[in-house]
Amino acid sequence: MEASPNKPFGPARIAAFVLIAIAISALAYIHFAADHQRVSVPAGAHAGELTLKHCTYATERGNYAADCGTLVVRENRHDPHSRLIALPVTRIRAHSAHPGAPIFRLDGGPGITNMKFANASRFAGNHDVVLVGYRGIDGSSKLACPEVSSALGHSGDFLGQKSLASYSHAFSSCAKRLRASGIDLAGYSLPERVDDLEAARHALGYGRIDLLSESAGTRTAMIYSWRHPSSIERSVMIGVNPPGHFVFNSKTIDRQIGQFSTLCARDAKCHERTADLAATVKDQAAHIPSRWGFLPIKKGNVRIATFFGLTDSTSAAGPIAAPVTFNSWIAASKGDASGLWMQSLLADLVFPKSFVWGDVAAVGMIDADAARRTFAAGPDPSSIIGNPDSDFVWGGGRLPSAWPAKPDDNEYGRVQDSAVPTLMVDGTLDVATPPANATKEVLPHLQNGHQVLLPGLGHTTDFWSYQPAAGSRLINTYLANGKVDKSLYRFRAYDFSPAASQTKVAKIILAVMLGFVALLALSLAWLPWRVHKRGGFGRKSSAALRTLYPFVLGLGGWFTAVLCVLTASLRVPLDDELLAVVSIGVPVGLGIYWAWVRRDWDTRTKTAGLVAALGGAVIGAWLGFGVIDGLFAVLTAIAGAAIGANLIVLVLDVAHDRTARQPVVAAEARQPVLAGTGV
């Protein structure tokens, strides 16, 4: 007797549909969670209006009670008819019943949010900590420039002339598009940002406030102290950036590298590897290899990554800290270019989408005159690594012509006198904001100013991570009574031996990529062979292959595509949507098809299943890739591909079993029921 066809909705299939529904819900939540965080102008609102509600704020010490809301301001205060925009505001509440002056936090950048401050818990014991979103980044109007991200993503080398021209043209195109969409670019300046902070202070009902700023945020703090001095109790600036220094100077960079070189000469292990660190870097910078094995190295990318790598001197900066960066240059001088390839790759992965590029241009224009002077003078041929960050950010000097000027760009082009009590904190090895700039240019203008130099430390990441108790005491004591207390700091000899070098990481990454590529090739050969030999997979093995193994296949497919792009030096971003969707969707679809199909099925069913699995996987990968930005989109694309392919083949199963059961059900209905037998 023939076995009865399967029921269309048995327990296993119901469980599968439930799991798919849960997975789809999780992806949808990730996608729409970001949308809920967007701010908008409330109906009927007026400039200066602030609405708040109770919330919690995540810090390094857990969630703190807070108030979250929206501040409404004019987009351009120079225009009385300007439209309204909204900015997010978060107040982390002080634990003290009688707190001191509230702290307004100003993060750096440009081009990064001002709403993330996990270290707020270090100061919330005796202060409200207030975060006001930066216009153009955090608010209802965002100066997003996908044109710039695309130009960088398709770049052959960030410092190549074609790339710099394309980058600058992208800024021009972005500015035109933003204007056409109704955005008044004249309103996006540091003075306007300062007045946003002042509006928030007034709306919150505060008297005098404290400022806690870092890096580019210190420029905002300076302008605040010049523009509204009576509103500020005290100001702490970490990694001070005076006017004119959004443009870097190659001689200053060389001096900072020279300090590292002196420390290397005193370190036995470092000195053993190189007699003169600065000379080694300079020589290698003039002879950067074009490839590491079969993988190309973009020389301009390496220079830019090196500059950023030298800004922080401790291991807190992870794979781009100064010791790690120098290790790559020393290794290259001995024939191992893997670390330089790693720097080139990191630049490609990180820079295109790390900043809100319109804000970078809008804020940077305050130093446009300094940029014009720097590029008019030309490059310094004797420099160690040149001036890569300025060349990059300013498009080789083209940016001032690509982005429109604003009425107040030149209003604060020089340091002004200030009576606001101010503490400047600078690391002696900081390449991004060298302490000499603050000492020579800012300190003489501070009637009540102090500068603390932290030996062996670099930029702001070092300050927050190195002996945090010491840094907290330094700031809290100064804000409480104006005294400078650095007594908790204990400085150690500089360590040039990174725990994890870029050379090691590069080799591990390449080995992992090649391993997944090999797994993909073996899998796509073994799966059909297994079906041909044994007729198909059992229920448990099929379930595992259709739910867990797609991540192996998806990563294998994507790594294959990435290696092809890198090896051929194709100008395709590694997080390109089409690249990811095809390279992930196809192998995942094939894997799920072979885990589903049976050898004895007819050709029509097999063909329909193959087309359905591939189509579902590709569509699912496309939907999953759009859930989140960055490289994590690869994982959501894999999840989407698995969901799509499984959903389609399950629907095929249900449809097939429904069709197969119809004659059986009809036959059972025609059978006579025998009286008294229950049959």
KOLFILUM-422975 format. One line per 2 residues: number of its first residue (from 1); for each residue x, z, y of C-alpha. Coordinates in steps of 0.1 Angstrom, whole numbers. Each point is the difference from the previous one (the first is absolute). Layout:
NUM) X:Z:Y  ...;
//
This chain:
1) 0:0:0  13:-9:35;
3) 8:29:23  -24:4:29;
5) 13:-11:34  14:27:23;
7) -24:17:24  6:-13:36;
9) 4:35:13  17:22:-25;
11) 18:33:8  34:-17:4;
13) -13:-26:24  -19:25:20;
15) 32:21:3  19:-31:11;
17) -25:-9:27  1:36:12;
19) 38:-1:2  -1:-33:19;
21) -26:15:24  23:30:6;
23) 30:-22:6  -19:-23:24;
25) -13:31:19  36:13:3;
27) 12:-32:15  -29:-2:23;
29) 6:35:12  37:-7:7;
31) -11:-31:20  -28:16:20;
33) 17:33:6  22:-16:26;
35) -30:-15:17  -16:35:5;
37) 31:10:19  -5:-26:27;
39) -12:12:33  -24:-17:23;
41) -15:7:35  -33:20:-4;
43) -31:-15:15  -5:11:36;
45) 35:16:2  19:2:33;
47) 37:1:8  15:34:-6;
49) -27:11:-26  13:18:-30;
51) -21:8:-31  14:23:-27;
53) -11:14:-33  15:24:-25;
55) 24:-14:-25  32:8:-19;
57) 35:-14:5  25:-4:-28;
59) 34:15:7  31:8:-21;
61) -15:35:-5  -35:-12:-10;
63) -32:-7:19  -4:16:34;
65) -33:5:19  -3:-27:27;
67) -23:-18:23  -2:-38:-3;
69) -17:-24:24  1:-29:24;
71) 12:-3:36  -14:-28:21;
73) 22:-16:27  2:-31:21;
75) 21:-28:-15  16:-8:33;
77) -2:27:27  12:-25:26;
79) -33:-18:-5  -31:21:9;
81) -22:-24:-21  22:2:-30;
83) -17:5:-34  1:33:-18;
85) 22:7:-31  0:29:-24;
87) 30:21:-12  1:25:-28;
89) 8:36:9  9:28:-25;
91) 5:36:10  16:22:-27;
93) -11:35:9  25:28:7;
95) -2:29:-24  6:25:28;
97) -29:16:18  21:-3:32;
99) 19:-32:-3  26:-14:24;
101) -2:-33:18  -14:-28:-22;
103) 26:-25:-14  -6:-37:5;
105) 19:-19:-26  15:-34:9;
107) 14:-20:-29  26:-28:2;
109) -1:-37:-8  -10:-21:18;
111) -27:-14:-23  -8:30:-21;
113) -29:24:0  -1:33:19;
115) -25:16:-24  23:11:-28;
117) 18:33:4  4:20:-32;
119) 24:23:18  -28:13:22;
121) -2:31:-21  35:11:13;
123) -16:5:34  -37:7:-6;
125) 7:37:-4  -1:5:37;
127) -10:-33:15  -28:-25:-3;
129) 17:-33:-10  -17:-30:15;
131) 3:-36:-11  -13:-28:22;
133) -1:-34:-14  22:-27:16;
135) -20:-28:16  7:-33:-17;
137) 8:18:-33  -25:27:-9;
139) -30:-8:21  -30:-24:0;
141) 23:-27:14  31:-8:-21;
143) 28:-24:11  4:-13:-36;
145) 22:-31:-2  -3:-15:-35;
147) 17:-31:15  32:21:4;
149) -2:14:-35  -5:-35:-14;
151) 29:-14:20  23:28:-14;
153) -14:-3:-35  8:-37:0;
155) 34:5:15  32:-13:-16;
157) 20:26:18  -13:24:27;
159) 30:-8:24  0:-37:-6;
161) -7:-21:30  -31:-17:-15;
163) -13:35:-10  5:14:34;
165) -17:-29:16  -29:2:-24;
167) -3:37:5  -2:-4:38;
169) -25:-28:-2  -21:22:-22;
171) -1:27:27  -11:-26:25;
173) -28:-12:-24  -11:36:-7;
175) -2:8:38  -22:-31:6;
177) -23:9:-29  -3:36:10;
179) -9:-11:36  -25:-25:-13;
181) -16:28:-21  -7:20:32;
183) 30:24:-1  15:6:34;
185) 37:3:-7  8:13:35;
187) -15:33:-12  25:6:-28;
189) 30:18:16  17:34:-2;
191) -15:11:34  -35:-7:-14;
193) 9:19:-32  11:29:21;
195) -33:0:19  -18:0:-34;
197) 18:33:-8  -9:14:34;
199) -36:-10:-5  0:18:-34;
201) 16:31:16  -28:1:26;
203) -28:-7:-26  13:28:-23;
205) -1:25:29  37:8:-1;
207) 22:11:30  37:-7:-5;
209) 11:-14:-33  33:-3:-19;
211) 14:-34:-11  17:-6:-33;
213) 14:-35:-2  25:-20:-20;
215) 18:-33:3  -21:-26:18;
217) -25:28:6  25:18:23;
219) -4:-29:24  -37:7:2;
221) 8:37:5  24:-8:29;
223) -26:-21:17  -26:27:-5;
225) 23:25:17  6:-24:29;
227) -37:-10:3  -17:34:-6;
229) 26:27:4  -25:28:8;
231) -17:-6:-34  31:9:-21;
233) 13:34:-9  30:-10:-20;
235) 12:-32:-17  22:-4:-32;
237) 14:-34:-6  17:-9:-33;
239) 22:-31:-1  -2:-8:37;
241) -6:-36:11  7:-5:37;
243) -13:-30:20  17:-32:-10;
245) 8:11:-35  -27:-18:-20;
247) 29:-25:2  31:11:-19;
249) 36:-4:9  27:-13:-24;
251) 27:21:15  -21:32:-4;
253) -7:-10:-36  37:-5:-6;
255) 8:35:14  -25:16:-23;
257) 14:-18:-30  34:12:12;
259) -12:36:-3  -10:-7:-37;
261) 34:-16:-5  18:31:13;
263) -21:22:-23  8:-23:-30;
265) 37:4:7  -4:38:-4;
267) -20:-3:-32  23:-4:-30;
269) -23:-21:-21  -10:-23:28;
271) 36:-4:12  10:-8:-36;
273) -24:-30:0  9:-13:35;
275) 28:8:24  -21:-10:30;
277) -37:-1:-4  -7:-18:33;
279) 25:-27:-8  -14:-4:-35;
281) -35:-5:14  12:-24:27;
283) 19:-21:-25  -29:-2:-24;
285) -25:-7:28  21:-31:8;
287) 0:-10:-37  -34:10:-14;
289) -4:-18:-34  -28:-24:-3;
291) -10:11:-35  1:28:-25;
293) 1:-19:-33  -30:-24:1;
295) -18:20:28  5:-11:36;
297) 10:24:28  -14:-5:35;
299) 28:9:23  -21:8:31;
301) -23:22:-21  30:19:-11;
303) 12:7:36  -35:12:10;
305) -4:22:-31  34:14:7;
307) -9:10:36  -31:18:-12;
309) 19:15:-29  25:15:24;
311) -26:17:22  -5:29:-24;
313) 31:17:-14  -15:22:-28;
315) -16:-8:-34  -34:7:15;
317) -2:-36:10  1:-10:-36;
319) 14:-34:-10  10:-10:35;
321) 19:32:12  35:-5:15;
323) 20:12:-30  -20:-24:-22;
325) 5:-29:25  37:6:3;
327) 4:2:-37  -15:-35:-3;
329) 26:-14:25  29:17:-18;
331) -13:-13:-34  -2:-35:15;
333) 36:2:11  9:6:-36;
335) -21:-30:-13  -33:17:-7;
337) -26:-16:23  -31:16:-17;
339) -5:25:28  0:-27:27;
341) -25:-19:-21  -21:31:-1;
343) 2:3:38  -11:-36:4;
345) -29:5:-24  -11:33:17;
347) -1:-18:34  -22:-27:-14;
349) -23:25:-16  -2:26:28;
351) 2:-16:34  -27:-27:1;
353) -29:25:-3  14:33:10;
355) -10:-2:37  -29:-9:21;
357) 20:-28:16  -22:-5:31;
359) 8:36:9  37:-6:-5;
361) -2:-28:25  -23:18:24;
363) 20:32:1  34:-17:-1;
365) -8:-21:31  7:31:21;
367) 37:-8:-7  -3:-38:4;
369) 24:0:29  26:18:-21;
371) -5:-25:-28  5:-29:24;
373) 33:15:12  12:7:-35;
375) -6:-35:-14  13:-16:32;
377) 33:17:-6  2:-15:-35;
379) 12:15:-33  32:20:-3;
381) 22:-18:-25  21:31:-6;
383) -29:22:-11  -1:15:-35;
385) -36:-12:-10  -11:-14:33;
387) -34:10:15  -23:-9:-28;
389) -31:21:9  -1:-13:36;
391) 5:-36:-13  -29:6:-24;
393) -25:19:21  5:-21:31;
395) 1:-33:-19  35:-8:12;
397) -11:6:36  -32:-21:-2;
399) -26:28:-1  -3:6:37;
401) -11:-36:5  -24:1:-30;
403) -20:31:9  -18:4:33;
405) 13:24:26  -21:29:13;
407) -4:14:35  17:33:-9;
409) 28:-13:-22  26:6:27;
411) -14:33:13  22:22:-21;
413) 31:-20:-6  23:28:10;
415) 3:37:-6  -17:21:26;
417) 6:36:10  -22:26:-17;
419) -5:38:3  -18:3:-33;
421) 19:23:-24  14:-24:-26;
423) 20:5:-32  17:-31:-14;
425) 11:1:-36  24:-27:-13;
427) 20:-6:-31  36:-9:7;
429) 0:-29:-26  -33:-15:13;
431) 5:-38:3  -36:-7:12;
433) 1:25:29  36:10:5;
435) 2:34:17  24:-13:27;
437) -29:-19:15  -20:31:5;
439) 30:20:12  11:-25:27;
441) -34:-15:10  -27:27:-4;
443) 16:34:2  12:-3:36;
445) -36:-7:11  -14:31:-17;
447) -1:31:23  -9:21:-30;
449) 16:-19:-28  20:9:-31;
451) 15:-22:-27  7:11:-36;
453) 24:-21:-21  -4:2:-37;
455) 34:-8:-17  -2:-25:-29;
457) -36:-8:5  -15:-34:9;
459) -35:-10:12  -33:19:-3;
461) -5:-1:-37  32:21:-3;
463) -13:25:25  -33:6:-18;
465) 16:2:-35  33:18:6;
467) -4:38:0  -36:-1:12;
469) -1:37:6  28:-4:25;
471) -18:-29:18  -33:19:1;
473) 17:30:16  17:-21:25;
475) -32:-17:12  -24:30:-3;
477) 24:23:18  5:-25:28;
479) -37:-6:4  -7:38:0;
481) 25:11:26  23:-29:10;
483) 30:14:-19  22:-22:-22;
485) 5:16:-34  19:-20:-26;
487) 13:30:-18  -15:-10:-34;
489) 19:-32:-3  29:-1:-25;
491) 18:-33:1  20:-13:-30;
493) 27:-26:-4  -14:-35:0;
495) -7:-14:-35  7:-37:-7;
497) -10:3:-36  -37:-11:-4;
499) -19:12:-30  -15:-34:-5;
501) 18:-30:14  -14:-34:9;
503) 23:-16:-25  -14:20:-29;
505) -36:-4:13  5:-38:2;
507) 13:-2:-35  -29:21:-13;
509) -26:-21:19  15:-32:-14;
511) 1:14:-36  -36:11:3;
513) -11:-33:13  18:-19:-27;
515) -14:24:-26  -36:-6:11;
517) 6:-38:0  13:2:-35;
519) -30:21:-11  -23:-25:15;
521) 16:-29:-18  0:19:-33;
523) -36:12:4  -14:-35:8;
525) 18:-13:-31  -10:29:-23;
527) -36:4:9  -12:-35:-11;
529) 23:2:-31  -17:33:-9;
531) -35:-15:3  10:-30:-20;
533) 15:20:-28  -25:29:-3;
535) -31:-15:16  -1:23:30;
537) 6:36:11  -19:31:-11;
539) -23:19:23  25:27:10;
541) 30:-24:5  -22:-24:19;
543) -13:27:23  36:11:7;
545) 11:-35:7  -29:-6:23;
547) 3:32:20  36:11:1;
549) 21:-30:-8  -11:-21:30;
551) 23:21:21  30:-12:-21;
553) -12:-36:2  -9:2:37;
555) 33:15:10  18:-25:-23;
557) -18:-29:16  7:12:36;
559) 36:8:-7  5:-35:-15;
561) -15:-15:32  22:22:22;
563) 32:-9:-18  -9:-37:3;
565) -6:4:37  32:19:6;
567) 22:-22:-22  -13:-32:16;
569) 2:16:35  -36:-11:7;
571) -15:12:33  -29:17:-16;
573) -8:37:7  4:21:-31;
575) -34:16:6  -16:-35:6;
577) -36:0:-12  0:-33:-19;
579) 33:9:-16  -13:33:-12;
581) -35:-12:-11  13:-29:-21;
583) 30:18:-15  -21:30:-9;
585) -33:-15:-8  12:-26:-25;
587) 20:22:-23  -26:28:1;
589) -28:-25:-8  20:-15:-29;
591) 8:35:-14  -36:11:2;
593) -12:-33:-16  23:4:-30;
595) -10:37:-4  -37:-11:-1;
597) 0:-33:-19  -5:-4:-38;
599) 17:-27:-20  -32:-11:-18;
601) -20:-6:31  -9:-36:8;
603) 19:-20:26  -28:1:25;
605) -1:38:1  38:3:2;
607) 1:-25:29  -28:18:19;
609) 18:33:-6  34:-13:12;
611) -15:-15:32  -21:31:6;
613) 29:24:-5  24:-20:23;
615) -27:-5:26  -10:37:0;
617) 36:11:1  9:-22:29;
619) -31:9:20  5:37:-8;
621) 37:-2:10  -11:-15:33;
623) -25:27:7  23:27:-11;
625) 29:-13:22  -22:3:31;
627) -8:37:-6  32:13:15;
629) 30:-12:20  36:-1:-11;
631) 16:-1:-34  -26:24:-14;
633) -23:-29:2  18:-14:-31;
635) -13:30:-20  -36:-4:13;
637) 3:-37:-8  9:8:-36;
639) -29:24:-2  -23:-26:15;
641) 12:-27:-24  -6:23:-30;
643) -35:9:12  -10:-36:8;
645) 12:-14:-34  -15:28:-20;
647) -33:-1:18  -4:-38:-6;
649) 9:1:-37  -24:30:-4;
651) -28:-20:16  8:-29:-24;
653) -2:25:-29  -33:13:11;
655) -14:-35:5  13:-12:-34;
657) -15:30:-18  -33:-3:17;
659) -2:-37:-10  11:8:-36;
661) -26:28:-4  -30:-20:12;
663) -6:-17:-34  5:33:-19;
665) -25:18:22  -25:-28:-3;
667) 4:0:-38  -5:38:-2;
669) -31:-3:21  -15:-26:-25;
671) 5:23:-31  -33:16:-12;
673) -2:38:0  -10:12:-35;
675) -26:27:1  12:35:-11;
677) 36:-11:-3  11:4:36;
679) 19:-34:-3;
//
